[in-house]
């Protein structure tokens, strides 16, 4: 996909990226802006969202807790027309089903399935009928690892199913899902703390490419799903072959 194609498809379009203040979301926002899109980012931390938007020259920023629909509605109340909605928010929820805190396990679905539904309802007909929606799932949906991620894996699979269903329900809006494998983003550090480095080194020995993916590599896949008008109801795996091992 050439820069000219991206510019033709995205120049002047209005993009809203939920989870756009770091990692894959921020990279996608930067690349969409470079293609000529007007980008608004939404994050949990108000001061960070404002700082990131100013630093990168985005069209705007919003702050909301995606697990609380009233904050989503408030944050999006004055957002106008949206051509491309990208929903990437979500923490790395870990906990075994038999003994983990249930409120923590609920977050896996609250941050993904219900956040997506509440955001779509909040935007309503401000989301262009010929626009796109991009969800995020994850390689765990195909290959759960048995280390307390069963609920997160279920939520990831559910996002892909929701995407396929909404591709029909919301047509002619396009709905796709990005399924990344291990990506080196700040989310890993937040989830694993001191265990991050050991976890990453272990992955490098088993992954076919002997490295993690980058936020830029996943971000350009998000932009591809926005720009390619023939992608619909699909799950795009960008995982370096991690599903194979």
C-alpha positions as CSV (number, residue, x, y, z in Angstrom):
1,X,0.0,0.0,0.0
2,X,1.6,3.2,-1.2
3,X,1.6,6.6,0.5
4,X,-0.3,8.0,-2.4
5,X,-3.1,5.5,-1.9
6,X,-3.3,6.2,1.8
7,X,-3.5,9.9,1.1
8,X,-6.2,9.5,-1.5
9,X,-8.2,7.4,0.9
10,X,-7.6,9.2,4.2
11,X,-6.8,12.8,3.4
12,X,-9.4,15.1,5.0
13,X,-11.2,12.2,6.8
14,X,-12.1,12.3,10.4
15,X,-10.5,9.6,12.6
16,X,-11.3,8.8,16.2
17,X,-8.9,6.5,18.0
18,X,-10.0,5.2,21.4
19,X,-6.8,4.1,23.1
20,X,-4.7,6.5,21.0
21,X,-2.4,7.9,23.6
22,X,0.2,5.1,23.6
23,X,1.3,1.9,21.8
24,X,-0.5,0.7,18.7
25,X,-3.1,3.4,19.0
26,X,-0.6,6.2,19.1
27,X,1.3,4.8,16.2
28,X,-1.8,4.4,14.1
29,X,-2.8,8.0,15.0
30,X,0.6,9.3,13.9
31,X,0.4,7.4,10.6
32,X,-3.2,8.4,9.9
33,X,-2.3,12.0,10.4
34,X,0.7,11.7,8.1
35,X,-1.8,10.4,5.4
36,X,-3.8,13.6,5.8
37,X,-6.5,12.6,8.3
38,X,-7.9,14.8,11.0
39,X,-7.2,12.6,14.1
40,X,-8.8,12.8,17.6
41,X,-7.4,10.6,20.3
42,X,-9.1,9.4,23.4
43,X,-7.3,8.1,26.5
44,X,-8.0,7.5,30.2
45,X,-5.5,10.0,31.5
46,X,-6.6,13.5,30.6
47,X,-3.3,15.3,31.0
48,X,-1.5,12.6,28.9
49,X,-4.1,12.8,26.1
50,X,-3.8,16.6,26.0
51,X,0.0,16.4,26.0
52,X,0.2,13.7,23.3
53,X,-2.3,15.6,21.1
54,X,-0.3,18.8,21.3
55,X,3.0,17.1,20.8
56,X,1.9,15.4,17.5
57,X,-0.5,18.1,16.2
58,X,-3.6,16.0,16.4
59,X,-7.0,17.6,15.7
60,X,-8.1,17.0,19.3
61,X,-8.2,14.8,22.3
62,X,-10.8,13.4,24.7
63,X,-10.6,11.6,28.0
64,X,-12.9,8.8,29.3
65,X,-12.9,5.6,31.3
66,X,-14.2,3.1,28.6
67,X,-15.7,0.9,31.3
68,X,-18.1,3.7,32.3
69,X,-20.6,4.6,29.5
70,X,-21.5,7.9,31.0
71,X,-17.9,9.1,30.6
72,X,-17.8,7.9,27.0
73,X,-21.0,9.8,26.2
74,X,-19.7,13.0,27.9
75,X,-16.3,12.7,26.0
76,X,-17.9,12.3,22.6
77,X,-20.9,14.7,23.0
78,X,-19.2,17.4,21.0
79,X,-17.4,15.2,18.5
80,X,-18.8,15.8,15.0
81,X,-18.6,13.6,12.0
82,X,-16.4,10.4,12.3
83,X,-15.3,8.6,9.2
84,X,-13.1,6.0,10.9
85,X,-13.5,4.7,14.4
86,X,-10.7,2.7,15.9
87,X,-11.2,1.0,19.3
88,X,-7.9,-0.2,20.8
89,X,-8.4,0.4,24.5
90,X,-7.9,-2.6,26.9
91,X,-5.6,-3.7,29.6
92,X,-3.8,-7.1,29.9
93,X,-6.3,-8.9,32.2
94,X,-4.7,-11.8,33.9
95,X,-6.4,-14.1,36.5
96,X,-7.4,-17.7,37.0
97,X,-11.1,-18.3,36.8
98,X,-11.4,-20.2,40.1
99,X,-9.7,-17.7,42.3
100,X,-9.1,-14.3,40.7
101,X,-11.0,-11.2,41.6
102,X,-14.2,-11.2,39.6
103,X,-14.2,-7.5,39.1
104,X,-10.8,-7.8,37.5
105,X,-11.9,-10.5,35.2
106,X,-15.0,-8.5,34.1
107,X,-12.7,-5.8,32.8
108,X,-11.6,-8.1,29.9
109,X,-15.2,-7.8,28.5
110,X,-16.0,-4.3,29.9
111,X,-13.0,-2.7,28.2
112,X,-13.6,-4.5,24.9
113,X,-17.1,-5.7,24.1
114,X,-19.1,-3.3,26.2
115,X,-16.8,-0.3,25.5
116,X,-17.3,-0.9,21.8
117,X,-21.0,-1.1,22.1
118,X,-21.2,2.0,24.3
119,X,-19.0,4.0,22.0
120,X,-21.0,3.0,18.9
121,X,-24.2,4.0,20.7
122,X,-22.7,7.3,21.9
123,X,-21.7,8.2,18.3
124,X,-24.9,7.1,16.6
125,X,-25.4,8.5,13.2
126,X,-22.3,10.7,13.5
127,X,-20.4,7.7,12.3
128,X,-20.3,7.9,8.5
129,X,-22.5,5.3,6.7
130,X,-19.5,4.7,4.4
131,X,-17.0,4.7,7.2
132,X,-15.0,2.0,9.0
133,X,-14.7,0.6,12.5
134,X,-11.6,-1.3,13.6
135,X,-11.6,-3.5,16.7
136,X,-8.6,-5.2,18.4
137,X,-8.5,-8.8,19.6
138,X,-5.3,-10.7,20.1
139,X,-3.5,-13.9,19.3
140,X,-4.7,-15.3,22.6
141,X,-8.1,-15.7,21.0
142,X,-6.6,-18.4,18.7
143,X,-4.1,-19.8,21.2
144,X,-4.8,-19.4,24.9
145,X,-1.6,-20.0,26.9
146,X,-3.0,-21.4,30.2
147,X,-1.4,-18.7,32.4
148,X,-4.5,-17.1,33.7
149,X,-5.6,-15.6,30.4
150,X,-8.6,-17.7,29.6
151,X,-11.1,-14.8,30.1
152,X,-8.9,-12.4,28.1
153,X,-8.7,-15.0,25.3
154,X,-12.5,-15.3,25.4
155,X,-12.9,-11.6,25.2
156,X,-10.5,-11.5,22.2
157,X,-12.4,-14.1,20.4
158,X,-15.7,-12.3,21.2
159,X,-14.4,-9.1,19.6
160,X,-13.8,-10.9,16.3
161,X,-17.3,-12.4,16.4
162,X,-18.8,-9.0,17.3
163,X,-16.9,-7.5,14.3
164,X,-18.2,-10.0,11.9
165,X,-21.8,-9.6,13.2
166,X,-21.6,-5.8,13.1
167,X,-20.2,-5.9,9.5
168,X,-23.7,-7.1,8.6
169,X,-25.7,-5.2,11.2
170,X,-24.1,-1.8,10.5
171,X,-23.6,-2.2,6.7
172,X,-22.5,-0.5,4.6
173,X,-20.1,0.6,7.3
174,X,-17.1,-1.7,7.3
175,X,-16.1,-3.5,10.4
176,X,-12.8,-5.3,10.9
177,X,-10.6,-6.6,13.7
178,X,-6.9,-6.4,14.2
179,X,-5.4,-9.5,16.0
180,X,-1.8,-8.7,17.0
181,X,0.6,-11.2,18.5
182,X,3.2,-10.1,21.0
183,X,3.9,-6.4,20.5
184,X,6.5,-4.5,22.4
185,X,4.4,-1.7,23.9
186,X,4.1,-0.1,27.3
187,X,1.2,-2.5,28.0
188,X,3.6,-5.3,28.6
189,X,5.4,-3.4,31.3
190,X,2.2,-2.4,33.1
191,X,0.9,-6.0,33.0
192,X,4.1,-7.8,33.9
193,X,6.2,-5.4,35.9
194,X,9.6,-6.8,36.9
195,X,8.8,-10.0,35.0
196,X,8.6,-8.2,31.6
197,X,12.2,-8.7,30.5
198,X,12.3,-12.4,31.4
199,X,9.0,-12.8,29.6
200,X,10.2,-11.0,26.5
201,X,13.4,-13.0,26.3
202,X,11.5,-16.2,26.6
203,X,9.3,-15.3,23.7
204,X,12.2,-14.5,21.5
205,X,13.4,-18.0,21.8
206,X,10.1,-19.5,20.7
207,X,8.7,-17.0,18.1
208,X,9.5,-17.8,14.5
209,X,11.1,-14.3,13.9
210,X,12.9,-14.3,17.3
211,X,11.6,-10.9,18.2
212,X,8.4,-9.1,19.2
213,X,6.5,-6.9,16.8
214,X,6.6,-3.1,17.0
215,X,3.8,-0.6,17.6
216,X,4.6,0.8,14.2
217,X,4.1,-2.5,12.5
218,X,0.7,-3.0,14.2
219,X,-0.2,0.7,13.7
220,X,0.2,0.5,9.9
221,X,-2.1,-2.5,9.9
222,X,-4.8,-0.4,11.6
223,X,-4.3,2.3,8.9
224,X,-4.6,-0.4,6.2
225,X,-7.9,-1.5,7.6
226,X,-9.2,2.1,7.6
227,X,-8.0,2.8,4.1
228,X,-8.8,-0.4,2.2
229,X,-12.4,-0.2,1.2
230,X,-12.7,-3.8,0.3
231,X,-11.7,-5.1,3.8
232,X,-14.8,-6.0,5.7
233,X,-15.8,-8.5,8.3
234,X,-12.2,-9.7,8.5
235,X,-9.7,-10.4,11.2
236,X,-6.2,-9.3,10.2
237,X,-3.5,-11.3,12.0
238,X,-0.3,-9.4,12.5
239,X,1.6,-11.7,14.8
240,X,4.9,-12.7,13.2
241,X,3.7,-16.3,13.0
242,X,3.1,-16.6,16.8
243,X,-0.1,-18.6,16.2
244,X,2.0,-21.3,14.7
245,X,4.0,-22.0,17.8
